[in-house]
Amino acid sequence: MASHLPQLQRFFYSHYFIGGLRQAIGVLLPAVVLISLFQMYGTGMVASVGAACVAVIDQPGNPRRNSINMMLVAVLLGSATAAVTGLATAHILLIWLAVPALCFLFSMLTVYGKQGGLMAFACLLVMTLTLRTPMAPQAVLLHTISTFLGGLFYFVYSYTMHRLMWHREEQQTLSVALFATAEYVAARARFYDVNTDLETCYRDLVHTQADMIEKHQAARNMVLREQPTGRRRTDARRYASLNMFIDMVAMLDSLVATHTDYATLRRHLPESDVLIFARDTLFKLSDNIDKIALNISRNQPTTERHSAKAELRAIEYELDQYRQSGFAQAEPEVYALLVQILRRLRNCTRIVERMAKHTRNAKASELVDLSLEKALGRFLSRSDIRFGMITSNLRLDSSHFRYAIRVAVASVLALAASTALSYFAVHEAGIQVASSHGYWIILTIIIILKPGYALTRQRNGLRLAGTLLGCVLALLLFNINHNPNIDFAVLVVTCIVGYSLIQVNYMASATFTTIYILVVFHLISPGSNFVIGERLVDTFIGGFVAAACGYILPWWEYSFMGSLAKATRNANQRFLAQGLHYAELNRKSLRATRKPQQQAAQLVDELNEADLAWRLARKTCYIAFGNYASAFYRMMSEPARRQRHVPELNHLLIQFHVLSSQISAAIPLLAALPTVPKGIQQSLDAIDALLRDQDAKPPISIETDGDLALLAYPVRQMVKAAQLIHHEMHSLEPAQAMPTLGRVKPLESG
């Protein structure tokens, strides 16, 4: 039990639980107030449906400004959906026309990314729940107004909570990103353990890095949206959050730059204590970051941590022994590599210590990196929302169009299944109970059916298992308990937990959501457990329909892997180009000690801009790699006959990771050189050409004298990775030369 306590602490202090609590209160409150005070049962339920539509957009970790705009759109679009669907319920033919049309239209909103997908689900949720009972035209107006007011209430409520709790939201989002960073550090530590399999380590590292990049992006969009102005009382807390985020990213960059050829290390140093000490140092750093993350989420200072000084001193001693034994002269590049690892570990240790100090210093007044003072906004993600994005995707080769077709067809099959079930009736207590909850089939379909086959199949299994478990638990509850107050308490708890677990554990979320909905119907119609069996049957029918429709115009991941690979190669080329431009300007600044003050100031400005452009290119490179890795592992979850070029794509995955890591390691070394030696420059030119899909022949040997040994290893690794990427890309399909991106144009913000 003790081992699970930290995980429980992480969950209850995370933005997942706090966000779920906020969502549950906002959804339940309209119904509770209207039913308990005014006995308006129908209106209360409809208002809660409107609030639930807006709550779908209000996901933990989303930027506040984006969420506010999207929630306003959800209020209006959800109300319009309720009106259209309500009018259609008056005639069966209108339902058969309106439901597929709305399913297709809203499914096309996925062209706008994650936020568009949430908006689509929110509107389809309102549509589905409005289908529960037929409405006369005069009742549609009241239903639409109730939906609108419920959504408007949730918007005002959520906006108020965000204004009051903004700092806690930032802290919780940061803590989630730090927890992911700690897992990434631990994954890197396992490379130094000679008893672990390198292929398994790489696979785990890529999975962890893709997850961490997503969490970092959420933290970036949350923390950087509102920056200190120097005139507000909250500026000190904003500086503290910004400094924590900057140091988190700096430590990640340091860790990425330590990537090396671990097979070579194990071959040259199979019994070396250096590897053990490096592993233990990283494990300690991972544990320290875990503690910092937990303390940030609890709003407490970090006072206890593990010290890695003993391990670092032990590595120094081992390196001294290697130098005395002649190993440094026999294997200069391997020795230089060990020295570089030691320096990076020291730097990471200092950064983690500084991060711990941020939790104890609540009165920060400046950034730890002053060069970012006026440029942090350029690291934010920009949402491109244009109506033309929908019209341009109305073609058969668009994955979004195919997905919309699948959802529309699935809705038709769901209506057909519901109509067939309506002929079977069960008589209970003299009242005919028909299958009047066929809308649950459509609800199951829109929850399960996703653009990708792998995600649809995974969601299907989890949804069915969660619903079955929820039905069993609800049946036990109704047979054991007959106190409505306890039922209401269970309703509140399951609603909160169901919302909280959506992004953490989908099966558990489905279980609690099923219990919550069944308790709602039990309170409305006590004494009948028929609805439990009906929910179970409807869920299995919906799951079957969703699984079958997954094969209608499917979009397999391999179809997109080529373009993702090109995008990742493009991002690496830009990362290298911007880094070389920064290094060139830095060398100029080192030589410009006697230039006039005006020219020197201009050079400093150019250097700062180049440094910022390199950081932006690095962020873009990490995101592109994360997208490629996620798509590759989704493809591996699809049927084997639908997988293409698996060895080549796997090799690209590894080489993209190696290349970006070695670029991070090489650029600071190049920036510190007075001049770049001829052999190294020729290698860099060859790497750049290979990444632009041009043939190039790097020099056979490069300079390794003195401190250049530190640079020789990452350059050789970059050459090898670029050659393999060039070869594997050509084995995927005949590729045309990519446009020259250049080396001196600063990266545009975005």
N, C-alpha and C positions, 0 to 999 in steps of 0.2 A: 504493500500500500504506500510505503514511504516514497518509492520510486515514481509513483504517479502524482504525488503531491505537487511537484513543480509544474507539471503539465496542467493540473487543475488551476494552479495559481495563474499561469500564463493565460488560460482561457478566461477566467473570471475577471482579470484585470485588462484583458485585451479589448480592442475596439469592436471585435466581433460580438462579445457579450453585451457591452454597453450599447452598441448599435442595435442589437436585437431587442434589448430592453426598451430603447427609444421607439423602435418600430412597433413593438407589441402594445405599448401604452397608447401610441398615437392611433393605432387601428382599433383597439378595444374601447377607448374612451367615448367616442360618439355613441356606440351602441349601449354602453353602460349608462350613460347620462340620459339618453332618450328613453330607454326602456324602464329604468328605475324611477325616474322622476315624472315622466309623462306617459308611460305605458304605450309608447309608440314603437311596437315591436318591428313592424315591417320597415318603417322609415329608419329606425336605428340600424337594422341589418344592412340596408342599402347604403347608408352613410358610411358604415364601416367598410363596405366594398369599395366605395370611392376613396376612402383613406388608404386601403390596402393597395390600390392602384398606384398612388403617389409614393407609398412606402417602398414599393419595388425599386424605384429610382434612388431612394435614400440609402444606398448601400455603404457599409463601413469602409473607410479609406478613400472614398471619392472626394475630389476637390469640392470645397463648399460652394464656390461661385458656379461651377458647372452644374452641381446638384440643384442649386436654387433655380437656375434657368430651366433645367430639364424637368424639375418638379412642376413649375408653372405650365410648361407645355403638356405635361401629363394630366394636370387638372383639366385643361381645355379639351385635349384629345380624348381623354377618358370619358368626359361628359358627352361629347359628340358620339362616341362609340355606344354609350348607354342609350342615347336617343335613337340612333339608327337601329340597334339591336332590339330595343323595346318596341319600336314600330313594326319590325319584322316578325315579332312573336305573334302578332294578331293573325297571321296566315302562314300555313305550313310551306307554301310555295316561296313566300318571301324569305323564310328562314333558309331554305335550300339555296337561294340566290345570294343572300347577304352574308351568311357565315363563310362559305369558301372565298368570296370576294374580300371580306375583311381579313381573313387569314392570309391570303396572298399579299394584300397591300401592306399589312403590318410586318409580315415576315421580310419584306423587302427593306425594311428599316435597318436590317443587319448590315447594310452597306456602310453605315455610320459607326461601325465598331461596337465595342462593349456597351456604350451608352445607348446606341440605337437598338441593340438587342434587348436591353432592359426595358426601353420604351415599348418595343413590340410586345414583350411579354405582359407588361402592365395593361396595355389596351386589350390584348387577347384575354387577359384575366377578367376584365370588366365585361367583355362580350360574352364569355362563357357563363359567368355567374348571372348575367341578365337573362340568359336562356332558361333559367330554372322554371319560371311560370309564365304562361301567356298573359299579355297585358292589353287592356282596351286602350285606344288612342288617348283618352282623357287621363289615364293613369300613367302614361309615358312621361308627361310633363313633370308630375310629382316625382317620379323615379329619377328623371334626369337632374332635377333640382337637388334632390337628396344626394345623388352621386357627386354633383358639383360641390355642394357645401361640405360633404365629407372630405373630399380631396382638398378643398380650400382650408378646412380646419387643420388637416395634417400638414399642409404647407406652412401655415402660420406657426403651428406648434413646433415643427422641425426647425424652421428658421430661428425661432426664439431659443431653442435648445442649442443650436449651433453657435449663436451669439454668446450665450452664457458659458458654454463648455468648450470653446474653441481651443484653449490651451491643453485641456485634457485629451481632446481628439488628436492634436498634434503629437502629444506624448505617446499615446497609445499606438498611433500609426508608426512613429519612430521605433517603438519597442518591438513591433512586429518585424520591421525591417532589420533591427539589430539581432533578433532571434534567428532570422534567416541567415544573417551574416555569420553568426556563431556556428551554425550548422555548416556553412561553407568553409570556415576555418578548420573545423574538425574533419571535413572531407579532405582538405589539403593535407592535414597531418598524417592521414593514413598512407599517403604516398611514401613517407619515410619509414614505414614499417615493412621490412623485407619479407615478412610472413604473409603479406596481403597480395592478392592478385592485381596486377596493374590494370588489366582490362576492366575488372570490377570497380576499381578505384576511379577510373576515367568515367565509367557509366554513372556512378554515383555523383561524381563531381559535376558532370554536365547537368544532371537532373537538379542538383542543389543550386547550381549557378543560375539556371533558367528561372527557378522559383524565386531566388534572391533578387534577380534583376526586376522581376515583376513587383516585389515588395518595395524595392528601392524606388521604382518609378512612382508607386503610390505615395511613398513618403515625400518624394521630391515635389509632386503636385500638391501635396497638402502643406508642407512646410514653406515652400518658396512662394506660394500665392500671396501671402500677406507679409511684407517685409517691414522692418523697423524704419521709422521716419525720423526718430530723434525728438519727437514732440509728444509722444504718447506714454502713458504710465505703463503700458504693457510691453514697451520696447525691450526691457531687460529680459523678460521671458522669451520674447521672440529671438533675441540674440542667442540665448542659451540653446534653443531648439535648432537654430541655424548652425551654430558651432558644432553641436552634436552630429548633425547631418553631414557637414563638411568633413569632419574627422572620420566619420564612418566611410565615406567615399574615398578619402585619402588612404585609409587602411586597406580598403579593397584594392586600390591601385597598387599599393606596395606588395600585397599578397600575390596579385596577378603577375607582377614582374618577377617573382621568385620562381615561376614555373620553369622547369628544366627537363632534361632527358633523364627521368628517374631510372630507366633501365641502365643507362651508362653509369649513374651513381652506384647502383646496386652491383654492377659488374666490377667496378674499380674498388668499391669500398663495401664488400659484402658483410664484413664483421665490424664495421666502424661504429664507434660510439657517437660520432657526429650525427649520424642519421637518427639515432635514438634520442639524443638531446634535442634535435630540431623537432622531432615528433612531439616530445613532451612539452616543448615551448609552445607549440601551436595548440596543443590540447589545453594548456593553462590559459592561453589567450582566449580560446573559445569559451572556456568556463567563465573567465572574467567578463567577456561580452555578454554572456547569458545573465550574469548577475546585474550588470549595468542595465540591460534591457528590462529585467524584472523590476528593478528599482525605479526606472523611469515610468513604467506603467503604474507603479504604486505611488509615484510622486514622492519618493524617498531618496536621500543621498546614499551613495555607494561608499561604504566605509571599510568593507572587508574584500580582499582579493588575493589571488595567488601571485606570488612573485616568481618571475622567470630568470632572475639574476644568476642563480646557481647554474642553470642550464646554459646560459649565454657565456658565462665564465668557463664552463667546462668545454664548450665549443672552441673558445679562444685557446685553451690549453691544448686541445687536440690539434688545432691548426699549427700551433707552435711546434708540436712534436713532428708533424708532417714536414714542416720547413727544415727542421734539424736533421730529419732522416733522409732528406734529398727528394722526397716525393714532389715537392713544389717545383723542382727543376726537371724531374722526369715527366710529370704530367702538369704542365703550367696551366692549361685551360681548366682542368678539373679542379685544381687548387684555387684558381681565380673564381671559379663557380662557387666553391665553398665559402670563400671570403664574401662574395656577393650575397649569399644566403644569410650569412651572419649579419651583414649590414642591414638587410631588409628585416630580419627578425628583430633587431634592435629598434629599428624605426617603428615597426608595428607595436612593439612593447611601449615605446614612448607615446604613441598615439592612443593606445588603450588607457594608459595612465592619465592622459589629458582628458579623455572621454569620462573617466571616473570623476575627475575634478569638475567637469561641467555639471554633474549632478549635485555637487556640493556648492557650486557658485551660482546663486540665483540672481546675481546683480551684474551680469555681463553687460558691457557697454560697447563692445566692438567685436568684429569677426576675427577668428583665428587666422584667416587668410584675407588680408585687406585688399588683395587684388581682385577679389570677387565682389567687393562692396556694391558696385553699381551694375553687375552683370548677371546676378543670380536669376533674374527673370528670363534670360535667354535659355535656361536649362529646362523650362517648363514645356510640357507637351501641348501642342496646338491642335484643336479639333477643327477639321475642315468639313463644314456642313453646307452642302449645296444640293438643291433639288436635282440638278443635272447628274448627280451621282446615282440616283435611282433610274432615271431614263437611260443613262449609258449602260446600265447593267441589265436592261430588258433584252437579253439575248441568251441563247441556249448554252453558250460557252461560259456563262457567268455562274459561279458557285452560289451566289445569292439568289439568282433567278431560279436555279434548280431547287434550292431549298424552299423557296416560296411555293413552287409547284408541288413539292412533296407535302408541305403543310396543308395546302388547299385540298389536294386529293385525300389526305388523311382525314380532313374534316368532313368530306363527303361520305367516306366510309364510316366515320363515327356516327353521322346522322342516320345512315342506313342501318347500322347496328342498333342504334337507339330506337328506331322505328320498329325494327323486328322484335326487340325486347318488349315494346309496349303492348304487344298482343298477349304476353304472358302475365297474368295477374295472380296475386296472392291475396286471399281473403283472411283478414284478421279482425276479430271482434265485430264482424258484420260490416266492416268497411273495406272497400276495394283499394288495395295498394298496388298501383301499377309501377312500372319502372319509370318513374317520373324524374329520376336523377340521371338521365342519360347524358346530361351536360358534363358529368364527371368523366365520361369517356374522352370528350374533347379536352377537358382540363388536363387529363393524364397525357394526352398526345402532345399538347403544346409545351408541357413540362419536359417530356422525354425527348421529343424529336429535335435534334440539333443539326447544324449544318454539316458536321463531320460524322462519318459512320461510327468511328471508335467511341466518340463521346455519347452518341445515341445508344449504342449497345451497353456502355457502362451505366448510363443513367437508367436504362430500362431495367437492368438487374437490380440496381440499388433501389429504384422506386418500387418495384414489385416486392422486394424483401422488406423494405420499410413499411409499406402499406399492410402487408400480411402481419408483421409484428405489431403494428399499431392497432389493427383490428382485434388481434388476440388480447392485447393488453386492455383495450377498451371494453371488450366483452367481460373480462375478469373484473374490471372496475365496476361495471353496471350490475354484475351479479353479487358482488361483495358489499358495495356501498349503495345506500338508498337515501343519503343526505344530500340535498341539492347544493348546500353551502360547500361541501367538500368537492362536489362536481365542479362548481364555479372556480374554486381554488385550483383544481387540476387544469381547468381551461386556461386560466391566466398563466400558470407555470409552463404548460406545454406550448402555449403561444410564444412566450418569451424564448424558451429553449429552441423551439423550431426555427424562429427567425435567426437566432444567434449561430446556429450550426450550419446554415445554408452554405457558407464558404469554407467550412471546416470539415464537416462530415455529412455528406448528402444523405446517406442511408438513415443516420440518426435523425436528421432534420425531417425526412419524410415520415419517420415513425412518430415523432412528436406532433407534426402537423396533422397527421391522420387522426391521432387521439383528440387533438384540439377540435377538429371539425366534427368528429363523431359526438363529442361531448356537447357541442353547440346544438346539434340535432336532437340529442337526448334531452337537453333542457327544454327545447321547444316542444318535443313530442315524447314525454317520458313514458316508460312502460313498453316500448317497442324496440326490439333489437334487430328488426328486419333491415334497417338502414345499414347495419354493419356488413351483412352479407351482400347487400346491393353494392356498397362501396368496393368490396373485394372483387366482385364479379366485374364491375365497371372498370376497375383498375387493370385487371388481367386482359380484358378486351382492348382497352386503350393501349396497353403495352404490346399486345400482339399486332394491332394495327400500326403502331409506330415502328415496330421492328420490320414489318412487311413493307411499309412505305419507305424505309431506309434504302431499299434497293431500286426505288423509282428515280431515274436520272441521278444516280449517286455521284458524288464528287469525292473521288479518292485522293488521298493526300499526295500520292506520287505525282499527280498532275500539277501540283504547285511547288514541288521540291526544287525543280530547276530554276524557277524565278527566285525562290528564296535563297538558293545557293549563290546566284548572281548578285542578289542584293547584299549578301554577307561579304562576298568578295569585293564588291564595290565599296562597302563600308570600311573594310580593312585597307583598301587602297587609299581612301580618303584619310583614314586614321594615320597611315604612314606618311602621306603627302603633307598633312598639316603638322605632323611631328617633325619632319625634316625642315619644314619652313621655320618652325619655332627654334630648332637647334641652330639653323643658319643665322637667324637674328641674334640668338644668344651669343654665338661666337663673335659676331660683329660688335656687340655691346662690350664684350671682354677686351676687344682691341680698340675701343673708342674712348680711351681714357683722356685723350688730349683734344677731343673735338669740342667745338663751341657749345655753349650751354643749350642753345636753341636746338641744334642738331641732336645733341645727346638726349634732350627731353623728348624729341620726336621719335628717336630710336626706342626709348623706354616705352612710349605709348604703343609703338608697333609691336614691341616684344610682348607687352601685356595682352594685346589683341590676339597675337599669334598663340600665346599660351592658352587663352580662353578658347580659341578656335580648336586647338588640339584637344582640350578637355571635352568640348562639345562633340568632336568627332569620336572620341573614346566612348562617350555615352551612346552615340548612335551605333557604334560598332558592337557594344555589349547588347543593345536591344535587338539588333539584327541577328546576332548569334543566338540569343534567347528564342527568337521567333523560329529560326531554322531548327534548333534543337527540339523545341516543343513539337513542331510539325513532324520531324523525323520519328520521334517516339510515338506520336499518334499513328503514323503510318505503320509502325511495327505492331500496333494493336489491331490492325485491320487483317482480313483474311490473307493468307500467304500468297494466294494467286493474284492479289491486288497490290503486291509490293514489287517495286521495280528498283534496280540498281542499288540494292542494299549494301553490298561491300563498298561501292564507290561513295555512296552518300555517308556511310559510316567513317570512311577515311577522311572525307571532307570535314566531317564534324570534328574529328580530332585535330586535323591540320589547321582549321580555322581557329580553334582554341589555342594551339601552339603559336600560331602567327601573331595573334593579338597580344598574347602574353609576352612574346619576345620583343614586339614593338614597344610595349610599355617599359621593358627593361633597357632597350638600346637607346631610345631617344635621350634620356637624361645623360647618358654617357657620351653620346655624340655632341650634346650641347656644351659639355665641359671641355671638349678638345679644342686646342688652338686652331688646328686644321684637320681636315679629314684625309687620312692616307689614301693613296690612289686605289689600292686593292679593295678597301672597304667601300669607297665611293662607287667603284664599278659594280660591286655586289649589290649596293643599294639601288643603283640604276637598273640592274637586272631584275631585282625583286619588283620594282615599280612597273617595269614592262610586263613581267609575267602576270601581275595582278590586273593589268589592262588587256590581258588576253593576247599579248604579243610574244613572239618567240625571242628568247634572250639566252645568252650563254655567260654565266657568271665566271669570274676568274677561278682558277684551280686553287690558288693559295692566297691568303690575305695576311696583313701585318698582325703579329702577335707579340711584339716586343713590349716589355714593361707593362704599363697599365692597359695597353691595348689588348692584353689577354682577357681582360674583363669584358671587352666589347666583341672579341672574336667569336665567342660562343653564341651569344644571341644572334649575331649576324649570320653565322653558318646555319643556325636553326631556322632563321627566317628564309634563307635561300632554299633550304630543303623543303620547308613547308610550301613556299610559293611554287616550286617546281611540281610538287605533288598535287597542289590545288589546280595548277594549269593542266596537268595530265588528266586528273579525274574529271574536271569540268568538260574536257573534250570527249571523254568516254561516255558522258551522259547524253550529249547530242552535239551536232556540229554547231559551234558557237561563233558568232560574229564578233569582231573586235569591239570592245567597249570604248565609248568616247573618252578622250583624254580628259582627266579631271584636273590636271595641273598640280603644282606644288605650292603655289604662293597665294592662291585665292582663299581668303578666310572662309571658314564654314559658316553658312547662313544659320541664323537662329531658328529654332523650331523644336 
